[in-house]
Amino acid sequence: MNQLTVPRRSEARKPGRERIWPTLSSLLRLLIATQLAFNVGFYAVLPFLAGHLGGAIGLAGWLVGLVLGLRTFSQQGLFVVGGALVDRYGVRPVVLAGCVLRIAGFCWLGYAERTWSVIAAVLLIGFAAALFSPAVESEVLRQAVSREEAGGGPRTGVLALFSMAGQAGAFVGPLIGALLLTVDFRTVCLAGAVVFVCVLAGHVWLLPQRIPGRTRVRGPGAVRALLRNRRFLALCCAYGTYLLAYNQFYLALPAEVARVWGSQAPLAWLFALSSLMVVTVQLPVTRWAADRFDLRRSMAAGLLLITVGFGVVAVARPAGWTGAGGLLPAVGFVALLTLGQMLVAPAARAWVPDLADAGRLGLYTGALSSMSGLIVLAGSAASGYLLDAGLPPAVPWLVLAAFPAAAVMLLPRDPSRLEKSS
């Protein structure tokens, strides 16, 4: 089933402690820099969208929520479509098309004043990401596996660097957006569009017309085969459950911070802590895990750390602490959640090539995001109800802790990367 031969871990790990960036191919460097640029442009706009919709546009709160939900669906839900297009047409045309649509979407959003126009622009922005993100991610995965086969180190190291670039972009983008917002929201949108114009120009110039080793595939039955791939579906369920737990960063954590502090003012510092941890610690954590765990055990360890993070708040919650002392459990939750993310996310992505059908890496990469997004969509409503249900203080957090713990049991058995050096 897997189109790529996986080397013994003892062979793949030898160069693992060298600096990764200087050893990467020019294509991998371009793709990782692309992830950084994508997130700078995107997060320069996204954090300020809800305020613009409710303020300048004057949309009702429910309609703002609907627009944001449609953006998520048009992006995450359609990743599988983008992935299938990559398998059929190649990386370059899909990435370039996505950049063009993102530029058009940002420009449109900057000038949109009516509800239908705003919705159309947001859908276009989301669909653009559904094109270029699976293209970039699947090619990074393929290149990381090829590099591993050549003895260049574990694939998880490349994926960790990819995650760090995305996190750095997500950190820098809002700072740029906040600065430009002193002018107006239109300026923010146009600046985001300029970022993608630069990305488009760079890829027209640097991205190869044909990438060696990548074959285009056609023919029916790929989706049916995916849906019969039980091990891949198990990975999707486990990864989706992890994302549902991670989504509490934006649902349960703000409610807890507001309870102990009286406002959500410290939330920005907790988000910054998470970003700083990923940027500074991701690579050492990934190397440490590669020396000790196969992919399944790495994911399991990360999920258990996240479980403990929820448990920290659950244990402290009945005491009713407030003020600075009351924030300590929240800080522990953020730290453990972020450490868990560092173990789970690279390992889950690295596992996909071992489970994908030949030539269908784009489809499987997109499907992982789309299926996981559906789990988050369904579970988030249940999580919100749980937090508002008036249960005893510890109960919601204990229930939330059960999700990542259960995800350990969902992980597929007998991964192909079980061999360890003696």
VOGU-38115 format. One record per residue: residue in one letter; residue number from 1; x, y, z negated of N, C-alpha, C in turn. Coordinates in steps of 0.05 Angstrom, whole numbers, m for minus. Layout:
   res     n      n_x      n_y      n_z     ca_x     ca_y     ca_z      c_x      c_y      c_z
     A   NUM        X        Y        Z        X        Y        Z        X        Y        Z
...
END
This chain:
   res     n      n_x      n_y      n_z     ca_x     ca_y     ca_z      c_x      c_y      c_z
     M     1       16      m24        0        0        0        0       17       25        0
     N     2       37       26      m16       54       50      m17       74       51        6
     Q     3       75       74       19       92       77       42      120       84       35
     L     4      127       88       10      154       96        3      165       76      m17
     T     5      189       67      m11      203       48      m29      213       63      m53
     V     6      208       52      m77      216       65     m102      240       51     m113
     P     7      262       66     m118      286       54     m128      285       47     m157
     R     8      304       32     m166      306       26     m194      311       52     m209
     R     9      299       53     m233      303       78     m249      332       82     m257
     S    10      346       61     m261      374       64     m268      390       77     m246
     E    11      382       72     m220      396       84     m198      387      113     m195
     A    12      361      118     m198      350      144     m193      358      164     m214
     R    13      366      155     m238      369      174     m259      397      185     m262
     K    14      416      174     m248      444      182     m253      449      211     m250
     P    15      439      225     m229      445      253     m227      426      271     m243
     G    16      410      259     m260      388      273     m273      396      297     m290
     R    17      421      297     m301      428      319     m318      443      341     m304
     E    18      446      339     m278      457      361     m263      436      382     m259
     R    19      444      406     m253      425      427     m246      411      419     m220
     I    20      384      420     m221      369      410     m199      369      428     m174
     W    21      365      454     m179      361      473     m157      384      472     m136
     P    22      410      472     m144      431      471     m123      431      446     m107
     T    23      419      424     m117      420      399     m102      396      395      m83
     L    24      377      414      m84      353      411      m68      358      418      m38
     S    25      342      406      m21      343      413        7      331      441       11
     S    26      337      453       34      326      479       40      296      479       41
     L    27      284      457       51      255      454       52      243      454       24
     L    28      255      438        6      244      438      m21      246      465      m35
     R    29      268      479      m30      271      505      m42      249      524      m31
     L    30      244      522       m6      223      539        6      196      533       m6
     L    31      190      507      m10      164      500      m20      160      508      m50
     I    32      181      505      m65      180      513      m93      178      544      m96
     A    33      193      558      m79      190      587      m79      162      595      m70
     T    34      150      579      m52      123      584      m43      103      583      m66
     Q    35      107      563      m83       89      560     m106       91      584     m124
     L    36      115      594     m128      118      618     m144      104      642     m132
     A    37      107      646     m106       95      668      m92       64      666      m91
     F    38       55      641      m86       26      636      m87       13      646     m113
     N    39       25      638     m135       14      644     m161       17      674     m169
     V    40       39      686     m160       42      715     m165       19      730     m151
     G    41       14      724     m125       m7      737     m111      m35      731     m122
     F    42      m39      706     m129      m66      698     m138      m72      709     m166
     Y    43      m53      707     m184      m58      716     m212      m55      746     m215
     A    44      m46      760     m195      m47      789     m196      m76      798     m193
     V    45      m94      781     m182     m122      789     m177     m141      775     m196
     L    46     m138      748     m199     m158      732     m213     m165      742     m241
     P    47     m146      748     m259     m154      756     m286     m172      780     m287
     F    48     m172      796     m267     m187      821     m267     m213      820     m251
     L    49     m218      796     m240     m242      794     m222     m268      796     m238
     A    50     m270      782     m261     m295      783     m276     m302      811     m285
     G    51     m281      826     m295     m286      854     m303     m295      871     m280
     H    52     m284      867     m256     m292      882     m233     m321      876     m224
     L    53     m328      850     m225     m354      842     m217     m376      853     m236
     G    54     m370      852     m262     m389      861     m281     m390      891     m284
     G    55     m367      905     m278     m365      934     m282     m371      949     m256
     A    56     m352      949     m238     m354      965     m214     m377      955     m196
     I    57     m380      929     m193     m401      918     m176     m428      917     m191
     G    58     m427      914     m217     m452      914     m233     m467      888     m233
     L    59     m454      865     m229     m468      840     m229     m475      832     m257
     A    60     m498      818     m260     m506      807     m286     m486      785     m295
     G    61     m485      780     m321     m466      761     m331     m469      734     m319
     W    62     m494      724     m315     m497      698     m304     m487      696     m275
     L    63     m491      719     m261     m482      720     m233     m451      721     m231
     V    64     m439      734     m250     m409      734     m252     m399      706     m256
     G    65     m412      692     m275     m405      664     m279     m409      646     m255
     L    66     m431      651     m240     m436      636     m216     m414      641     m195
     V    67     m407      666     m191     m386      673     m171     m360      659     m179
     L    68     m352      660     m204     m327      648     m213     m329      617     m209
     G    69     m352      606     m215     m355      577     m211     m354      569     m181
     L    70     m365      586     m164     m363      580     m135     m335      582     m125
     R    71     m319      600     m137     m291      602     m129     m276      576     m136
     T    72     m281      567     m161     m269      542     m169     m276      518     m152
     F    73     m303      517     m145     m312      495     m129     m300      496     m101
     S    74     m299      520      m89     m289      522      m62     m259      517      m60
     Q    75     m246      518      m83     m217      512      m84     m212      484      m93
     Q    76     m217      478     m118     m211      452     m129     m227      430     m116
     G    77     m253      435     m112     m271      415     m101     m264      407      m73
     L    78     m252      425      m58     m246      420      m30     m216      413      m24
     F    79     m201      408      m46     m173      400      m42     m172      375      m25
     V    80     m191      357      m28     m190      332      m13     m193      337       16
     V    81     m208      357       24     m211      365       52     m184      375       63
     G    82     m171      393       48     m145      403       56     m125      382       58
     G    83     m125      363       39     m106      341       40     m110      323       65
     A    84     m135      318       72     m140      302       96     m131      316      121
     L    85     m134      343      122     m125      359      145      m95      358      147
     V    86      m81      358      125      m52      357      125      m42      331      138
     D    87      m55      308      130      m48      283      141      m52      282      171
     R    88      m72      296      181      m78      294      209      m62      314      226
     Y    89      m59      339      216      m47      360      232      m19      368      224
     G    90      m10      360      200       16      367      191       15      390      171
     V    91       38      396      159       40      416      138       38      444      149
     R    92       53      450      169       56      478      179       29      491      187
     P    93       13      479      204      m11      492      212      m31      496      189
     V    94      m32      477      171      m50      480      148      m42      502      129
     V    95      m16      503      123       m5      524      106      m10      552      118
     L    96       m4      554      144       m7      580      157      m36      588      158
     A    97      m54      569      164      m83      576      164      m92      585      136
     G    98      m83      571      115      m90      578       88      m81      606       81
     C    99      m56      613       89      m46      640       83      m63      662       98
     V   100      m70      657      123      m86      676      138     m113      680      124
     L   101     m126      658      116     m152      660      103     m149      675       76
     R   102     m128      669       61     m124      683       35     m121      713       39
     I   103     m105      721       59     m102      750       65     m129      762       72
     A   104     m144      749       90     m170      759       97     m189      761       73
     G   105     m188      740       56     m205      740       32     m199      762       13
     F   106     m173      767        7     m166      789      m11     m174      816        0
     C   107     m169      820       26     m176      846       38     m206      850       37
     W   108     m221      829       43     m250      830       42     m260      836       14
     L   109     m249      822       m6     m257      827      m34     m252      855      m43
     G   110     m230      867      m34     m223      894      m42     m244      914      m32
     Y   111     m258      908      m10     m277      927        1     m306      918       m3
     A   112     m310      894      m14     m337      883      m17     m352      898      m39
     E   113     m377      905      m34     m393      920      m53     m420      907      m58
     R   114     m429      890      m40     m454      876      m44     m450      847      m53
     T   115     m470      836      m66     m467      810      m78     m459      789      m57
     W   116     m473      788      m34     m468      768      m14     m439      771       m3
     S   117     m430      796       m1     m403      801        9     m382      791      m10
     V   118     m387      797      m36     m368      787      m57     m367      757      m57
     I   119     m390      744      m56     m390      714      m56     m376      703      m32
     A   120     m380      715       m9     m367      705       15     m337      708       13
     A   121     m328      731        3     m299      736        0     m286      716      m20
     V   122     m300      711      m42     m290      693      m62     m289      665      m52
     L   123     m309      656      m37     m309      630      m25     m285      627       m5
     L   124     m280      648       10     m258      647       29     m231      645       15
     I   125     m228      659       m7     m204      658      m23     m199      630      m34
     G   126     m221      618      m44     m219      591      m55     m212      570      m34
     F   127     m226      572      m11     m221      552       10     m192      555       21
     A   128     m181      579       21     m154      583       30     m135      566       13
     A   129     m139      566      m13     m122      550      m31     m126      521      m27
     A   130     m151      513      m20     m157      485      m14     m142      475       11
     L   131     m133      494       27     m117      486       50      m87      485       43
     F   132      m76      507       33      m47      508       31      m36      493        6
     S   133      m52      491      m15      m41      478      m39      m36      448      m35
     P   134      m56      433      m24      m50      404      m19      m27      400        0
     A   135      m25      419       20       m3      416       39       24      419       26
     V   136       27      439        9       52      444       m4       58      422      m25
     E   137       37      415      m41       41      395      m62       48      368      m51
     S   138       34      359      m30       40      333      m19       67      331       m6
     E   139       76      353        6      103      353       18      124      354       m3
     V   140      120      369      m25      139      368      m47      141      340      m58
     L   141      118      327      m61      118      299      m71      134      281      m52
     R   142      129      283      m26      142      266       m7      172      271       m7
     Q   143      180      296       m8      208      303       m8      221      294      m35
     A   144      207      296      m57      218      288      m83      223      258      m83
     V   145      205      242      m71      209      213      m70      232      206      m52
     S   146      234      220      m29      257      215      m11      283      222      m25
     R   147      284      244      m39      308      251      m54      315      230      m75
     E   148      295      220      m89      299      199     m109      311      174      m96
     E   149      300      166      m73      310      143      m59      339      145      m51
     A   150      347      170      m45      375      176      m38      394      178      m62
     G   151      383      174      m86      399      175     m110      402      203     m121
     G   152      383      221     m114      385      249     m123      372      254     m149
     G   153      362      234     m163      350      239     m189      320      233     m189
     P   154      308      230     m212      279      223     m214      262      245     m200
     R   155      241      236     m188      223      254     m174      209      273     m194
     T   156      207      265     m219      194      282     m239      209      308     m243
     G   157      236      307     m239      252      332     m242      244      353     m222
     V   158      240      345     m197      231      364     m177      203      374     m183
     L   159      185      357     m192      158      365     m198      157      383     m222
     A   160      175      379     m241      177      397     m264      185      425     m255
     L   161      205      426     m237      213      452     m226      191      465     m211
     F   162      175      450     m197      152      460     m182      131      472     m202
     S   163      127      457     m224      108      467     m245      119      493     m258
     M   164      145      494     m263      156      518     m275      153      542     m256
     A   165      157      538     m230      153      560     m211      125      570     m212
     G   166      105      551     m212       77      560     m214       71      574     m239
     Q   167       82      565     m262       77      578     m287       89      606     m288
     A   168      113      609     m277      126      635     m276      109      654     m260
     G   169       98      645     m237       81      662     m221       56      670     m236
     A   170       44      651     m251       20      657     m266       26      676     m289
     F   171       51      678     m297       58      697     m319       64      725     m307
     V   172       78      726     m284       85      752     m273       61      765     m259
     G   173       45      749     m246       22      759     m230        4      778     m246
     P   174       m6      771     m269      m23      789     m285       m9      815     m293
     L   175       17      814     m298       31      838     m305       31      858     m282
     I   176       35      848     m257       34      865     m234        6      875     m230
     G   177      m14      857     m233      m42      865     m229      m50      886     m249
     A   178      m42      883     m274      m49      903     m295      m38      930     m288
     L   179      m13      930     m278        0      956     m270      m15      969     m248
     L   180      m23      954     m227      m37      965     m204      m66      972     m210
     L   181      m77      959     m231     m105      965     m237     m108      993     m247
     T   182      m87     1006     m256      m88     1034     m263      m96     1052     m240
     V   183      m92     1042     m215     m101     1056     m191     m130     1048     m187
     D   184     m135     1023     m178     m162     1012     m176     m160      983     m168
     F   185     m183      969     m169     m184      941     m163     m177      935     m133
     R   186     m185      954     m116     m178      950      m87     m148      949      m83
     T   187     m134      966      m97     m105      965      m95      m93      938     m104
     V   188     m105      927     m125      m96      901     m134     m100      880     m113
     C   189     m124      880     m100     m130      860      m79     m112      864      m55
     L   190     m107      888      m47      m90      893      m24      m61      885      m31
     A   191      m52      889      m55      m25      880      m63      m24      849      m62
     G   192      m45      836      m71      m45      807      m69      m44      798      m40
     A   193      m58      812      m23      m57      806        6      m29      810       17
     V   194      m15      831        8       12      836       18       31      813       10
     V   195       28      802      m14       44      779      m22       40      756       m3
     F   196       16      751        5       11      729       23       19      735       52
     V   197       19      761       59       31      768       85       61      761       85
     C   198       74      766       63      103      759       62      107      729       62
     V   199       89      714       48       91      685       48       86      674       77
     L   200       66      686       90       60      677      117       84      682      136
     A   201       95      706      134      118      712      151      142      693      146
     G   202      146      688      120      168      670      113      164      642      124
     H   203      140      633      123      134      605      133      134      604      163
     V   204      125      625      176      127      625      205      156      623      214
     W   205      174      635      199      202      636      205      217      611      196
     L   206      210      601      172      227      580      160      215      552      159
     L   207      189      549      160      177      523      157      179      508      184
     P   208      191      484      184      195      470      209      169      463      224
     Q   209      171      463      250      148      454      266      141      425      260
     R   210      162      408      258      159      380      252      178      373      229
     I   211      168      361      208      185      354      186      193      325      189
     P   212      219      319      189      229      292      194      216      272      173
     G   213      207      249      183      197      229      166      167      231      160
     R   214      155      254      168      127      257      163      111      250      188
     T   215       93      231      186       78      222      209       49      231      206
     R   216       36      238      228        8      246      228       m9      221      233
     V   217      m30      218      217      m47      194      219      m75      202      226
     R   218      m88      185      241     m116      189      248     m131      163      244
     G   219     m157      164      247     m172      139      244     m190      140      220
     P   220     m213      126      223     m233      126      201     m224      106      179
     G   221     m239      107      157     m235       88      136     m217       96      113
     A   222     m204      120      116     m185      127       95     m199      133       69
     V   223     m222      147       70     m236      154       45     m248      128       33
     R   224     m258      110       49     m268       85       38     m246       69       24
     A   225     m223       69       36     m200       55       24     m193       68       m3
     L   226     m193       95       m3     m187      109      m28     m207      102      m50
     L   227     m232      101      m43     m253       96      m63     m252       67      m73
     R   228     m238       49      m58     m235       22      m67     m208       17      m82
     N   229     m192       39      m83     m166       37      m97     m170       41     m127
     R   230     m174       20     m141     m181       22     m169     m159       35     m186
     R   231     m135       29     m180     m113       40     m196     m111       70     m192
     F   232     m115       80     m167     m115      108     m162     m139      122     m176
     L   233     m162      110     m175     m186      121     m188     m182      122     m218
     A   234     m169      102     m229     m163      102     m258     m144      126     m264
     L   235     m124      130     m247     m107      153     m252     m123      179     m250
     C   236     m141      182     m231     m157      206     m229     m174      210     m254
     C   237     m186      189     m264     m202      191     m289     m185      200     m313
     A   238     m161      188     m315     m144      195     m338     m134      224     m335
     Y   239     m126      232     m310     m117      259     m306     m139      279     m309
     G   240     m163      273     m300     m186      290     m303     m193      294     m333
     T   241     m191      273     m348     m196      275     m377     m175      293     m390
     Y   242     m150      290     m382     m129      308     m392     m135      337     m385
     L   243     m144      342     m360     m150      370     m352     m174      381     m368
     L   244     m193      364     m374     m215      372     m391     m205      381     m419
     A   245     m187      365     m430     m175      373     m455     m159      399     m453
     Y   246     m144      401     m431     m128      426     m427     m146      450     m423
     N   247     m169      446     m412     m188      468     m407     m198      480     m433
     Q   248     m194      466     m455     m202      478     m481     m184      501     m488
     F   249     m162      504     m475     m146      528     m477     m162      553     m472
     Y   250     m182      550     m454     m198      573     m445     m227      572     m457
     L   251     m233      551     m472     m260      549     m483     m260      547     m513
     A   252     m248      526     m524     m248      522     m553     m228      541     m567
     L   253     m204      545     m555     m184      562     m568     m194      591     m571
     P   254     m205      604     m551     m215      632     m556     m235      634     m578
     A   255     m253      614     m580     m273      614     m602     m259      612     m629
     E   256     m239      595     m631     m224      591     m656     m209      616     m664
     V   257     m196      629     m644     m181      653     m649     m199      675     m659
     A   258     m222      678     m646     m241      699     m654     m252      694     m682
     R   259     m255      668     m690     m264      662     m717     m244      670     m738
     V   260     m219      664     m734     m199      668     m755     m189      697     m755
     W   261     m190      711     m732     m178      738     m730     m199      760     m729
     G   262     m223      753     m721     m244      773     m718     m246      784     m690
     S   263     m227      777     m673     m227      785     m644     m209      766     m630
     Q   264     m208      769     m603     m191      751     m587     m164      764     m580
     A   265     m157      785     m595     m132      800     m589     m107      782     m589
     P   266     m104      763     m608      m80      746     m607      m79      726     m585
     L   267     m100      724     m569     m101      703     m549      m80      708     m527
     A   268      m75      733     m520      m55      739     m500      m27      729     m509
     W   269      m21      731     m534        5      722     m544        6      691     m544
     L   270      m16      678     m549      m16      649     m547      m13      639     m519
     F   271      m25      653     m500      m21      646     m472        8      650     m464
     A   272       19      672     m473       47      678     m467       66      657     m479
     L   273       59      648     m503       75      626     m515       75      601     m498
     S   274       52      594     m488       50      570     m471       66      574     m445
     S   275       64      597     m432       79      602     m408      109      601     m413
     L   276      117      614     m435      146      614     m442      156      587     m447
     M   277      140      570     m460      149      542     m465      153      527     m439
     V   278      134      530     m420      137      515     m395      162      524     m380
     V   279      166      551     m378      188      561     m363      215      553     m375
     T   280      217      552     m401      243      548     m414      248      519     m422
     V   281      227      503     m426      231      476     m438      222      453     m419
     Q   282      208      460     m397      198      439     m380      219      420     m370
     L   283      241      430     m359      262      413     m348      275      395     m369
     P   284      283      405     m393      294      387     m413      274      366     m422
     V   285      249      373     m424      229      353     m432      226      331     m411
     T   286      226      340     m386      223      321     m364      247      302     m363
     R   287      271      313     m366      295      296     m366      295      276     m390
     W   288      286      286     m413      285      268     m436      265      246     m431
     A   289      242      252     m420      222      231     m414      232      212     m393
     A   290      246      222     m372      256      204     m351      276      184     m362
     D   291      291      191     m383      310      173     m395      297      151     m411
     R   292      272      155     m420      260      137     m440      235      123     m430
     F   293      220      136     m412      193      126     m406      190      121     m376
     D   294      173      102     m369      162      101     m342      139      121     m340
     L   295      127      123     m317      106      143     m313       82      139     m331
     R   296       74      114     m335       51      109     m352       56      118     m381
     R   297       79      110     m391       86      117     m419       90      147     m423
     S   298      100      160     m402      103      189     m404       76      202     m406
     M   299       57      194     m389       30      204     m391       17      198     m418
     A   300       20      174     m427        9      166     m453       20      182     m476
     A   301       46      187     m476       58      204     m497       47      232     m496
     G   302       44      243     m472       33      270     m470        4      272     m480
     L   303      m12      252     m473      m40      252     m481      m42      249     m512
     L   304      m25      233     m523      m25      231     m553      m17      256     m566
     L   305        3      271     m555       10      297     m566      m14      316     m565
     I   306      m28      316     m544      m52      333     m542      m73      325     m562
     T   307      m76      299     m566      m95      289     m587      m87      300     m614
     V   308      m62      299     m620      m52      309     m646      m57      339     m648
     G   309      m54      354     m626      m60      383     m626      m88      389     m634
     F   310     m108      374     m623     m135      378     m632     m139      370     m661
     G   311     m124      349     m669     m127      340     m697     m116      360     m717
     V   312      m96      376     m709      m85      396     m727     m107      417     m734
     V   313     m121      426     m714     m143      445     m719     m166      432     m734
     A   314     m172      407     m728     m193      393     m742     m188      390     m771
     V   315     m163      384     m778     m155      381     m807     m157      408     m821
     A   316     m148      429     m808     m147      455     m821     m174      469     m821
     R   317     m192      462     m802     m217      477     m799     m234      478     m824
     P   318     m238      456     m839     m256      458     m863     m246      478     m884
     A   319     m220      484     m884     m210      502     m904     m219      531     m899
     G   320     m227      537     m874     m238      563     m868     m217      586     m869
     W   321     m192      580     m864     m171      600     m866     m176      622     m845
     T   322     m169      646     m852     m171      669     m833     m145      685     m834
     G   323     m143      705     m816     m120      722     m815      m96      707     m803
     A   324      m72      717     m810      m48      706     m798      m45      676     m805
     G   325      m51      669     m830      m49      641     m837      m69      623     m822
     G   326      m92      634     m816     m112      619     m800     m103      615     m771
     L   327      m85      631     m762      m75      627     m734      m55      604     m731
     L   328      m43      596     m753      m22      575     m751      m32      549     m739
     P   329      m56      539     m746      m66      515     m732      m69      520     m702
     A   330      m78      544     m694      m81      550     m666      m54      550     m652
     V   331      m34      561     m665       m7      560     m654        3      532     m650
     G   332       m2      515     m670        5      487     m668       m9      473     m645
     F   333      m35      479     m642      m50      468     m620      m39      476     m593
     V   334      m32      501     m590      m21      511     m565        6      497     m559
     A   335       23      495     m579       49      483     m575       47      454     m567
     L   336       30      439     m581       26      410     m575       12      406     m548
     L   337       m7      423     m543      m21      421     m517       m2      426     m494
     T   338       16      446     m497       35      452     m476       56      430     m473
     L   339       66      420     m495       85      397     m493       72      373     m480
     G   340       47      368     m487       33      346     m474       30      350     m444
     Q   341       24      375     m437       22      382     m408       48      376     m394
     M   342       70      383     m406       97      379     m394      102      350     m388
     L   343       91      332     m404       95      303     m399       75      292     m380
     V   344       50      301     m382       28      289     m366       29      298     m337
     A   345       31      324     m332       27      335     m305       48      325     m285
     P   346       74      327     m291       93      317     m271       91      286     m267
     A   347       85      272     m288       83      243     m286       59      235     m269
     A   348       37      248     m273       13      241     m257       17      247     m228
     R   349       29      270     m221       35      276     m193       55      256     m181
     A   350       75      249     m197       96      231     m188       85      203     m182
     W   351       63      196     m195       52      170     m193       36      167     m167
     V   352       26      189     m156        8      187     m132       21      173     m109
     P   353       47      179     m101       58      165      m78       59      134      m82
     D   354       61      125     m106       62       96     m111       35       83     m107
     L   355       13       99     m106      m14       88     m104      m27       95      m78
     A   356      m15      113      m62      m27      122      m37      m23      103      m14
     D   357      m42      102        4      m39       87       28      m19      100       47
     A   358       m8       85       65       13       95       83        3      119       99
     G   359       17      141       98       11      164      114      m12      181      103
     R   360      m22      174       80      m45      188       69      m39      204       43
     L   361      m14      212       40       m7      225       15      m22      252       12
     G   362      m27      266       33      m42      291       31      m70      286       21
     L   363      m84      266       32     m111      259       23     m111      251       m7
     Y   364      m92      235      m15      m92      226      m43      m84      248      m62
     T   365      m66      266      m54      m59      289      m70      m83      307      m74
     G   366      m97      312      m52     m121      329      m54     m143      316      m70
     A   367     m146      289      m67     m167      275      m81     m162      275     m111
     L   368     m137      274     m120     m131      275     m148     m141      301     m160
     S   369     m137      323     m146     m147      349     m156     m177      351     m155
     S   370     m189      342     m133     m218      345     m130     m233      328     m150
     M   371     m225      303     m153     m239      285     m171     m235      295     m200
     S   372     m211      303     m206     m206      314     m233     m222      339     m238
     G   373     m225      356     m218     m241      380     m221     m270      374     m226
     L   374     m281      353     m214     m308      345     m219     m312      336     m248
     I   375     m292      322     m259     m293      313     m287     m293      337     m305
     V   376     m276      357     m299     m275      381     m316     m301      396     m314
     L   377     m313      398     m290     m338      413     m286     m360      400     m303
     A   378     m362      373     m303     m382      360     m318     m377      361     m348
     G   379     m352      358     m356     m345      357     m384     m345      384     m398
     S   380     m340      406     m383     m338      432     m395     m365      440     m407
     A   381     m387      434     m392     m413      441     m403     m419      426     m429
     A   382     m411      401     m430     m415      385     m454     m398      396     m477
     S   383     m373      404     m470     m355      416     m491     m367      441     m502
     G   384     m377      459     m484     m389      484     m494     m413      479     m512
     Y   385     m429      459     m505     m452      452     m522     m442      442     m549
     L   386     m422      426     m549     m411      415     m574     m401      437     m592
     L   387     m388      457     m581     m377      479     m598     m399      497     m609
     D   388     m422      497     m595     m444      515     m604     m466      500     m620
     A   389     m461      474     m625     m482      457     m636     m486      460     m666
     G   390     m469      476     m680     m472      480     m708     m464      455     m725
     L   391     m447      439     m715     m437      415     m729     m418      423     m751
     P   392     m412      405     m770     m391      410     m790     m365      419     m777
     P   393     m350      436     m789     m327      450     m776     m307      431     m762
     A   394     m301      409     m774     m281      391     m762     m291      374     m739
     V   395     m318      370     m738     m329      350     m719     m323      357     m690
     P   396     m329      382     m681     m324      387     m652     m295      382     m644
     W   397     m276      389     m661     m248      386     m655     m240      356     m655
     L   398     m252      341     m673     m247      312     m673     m258      299     m648
     V   399     m282      307     m640     m293      296     m615     m276      304     m591
     L   400     m266      329     m591     m249      337     m569     m223      321     m569
     A   401     m213      315     m593     m188      299     m595     m192      271     m584
     A   402     m217      261     m584     m222      234     m574     m219      233     m543
     F   403     m222      255     m529     m220      254     m500     m191      246     m491
     P   404     m170      260     m499     m144      252     m490     m136      225     m501
     A   405     m146      218     m525     m140      191     m536     m152      170     m518
     A   406     m177      175     m509     m190      155     m492     m176      154     m464
     A   407     m165      176     m456     m152      177     m429     m128      158     m429
     V   408     m115      153     m452      m93      133     m452     m103      106     m443
     M   409     m127       99     m452     m138       73     m444     m146       72     m415
     L   410     m150       95     m402     m158       96     m374     m134       93     m355
     L   411     m110       97     m365      m86       96     m348      m84       69     m334
     P   412      m78       69     m308      m76       44     m294      m53       27     m304
     R   413      m56        1     m303      m36      m18     m313      m15      m24     m291
     D   414        7      m36     m300       27      m47     m282       37      m26     m261
     P   415       46       m2     m270       57       16     m250       81        4     m237
     S   416       87       14     m213      110        3     m198      136       12     m208
     R   417      136       32     m226      162       43     m236      167       34     m265
     L   418      164        8     m270      168       m2     m297      197       m9     m303
     E   419      213      m13     m283      240      m22     m288      257       m2     m303
     K   420      270      m10     m324      287        8     m339      316       m4     m339
     S   421      334       14     m341      362        4     m343      367       m8     m370
     S   422      384      m27     m371      390      m41     m396      410      m25     m411
END
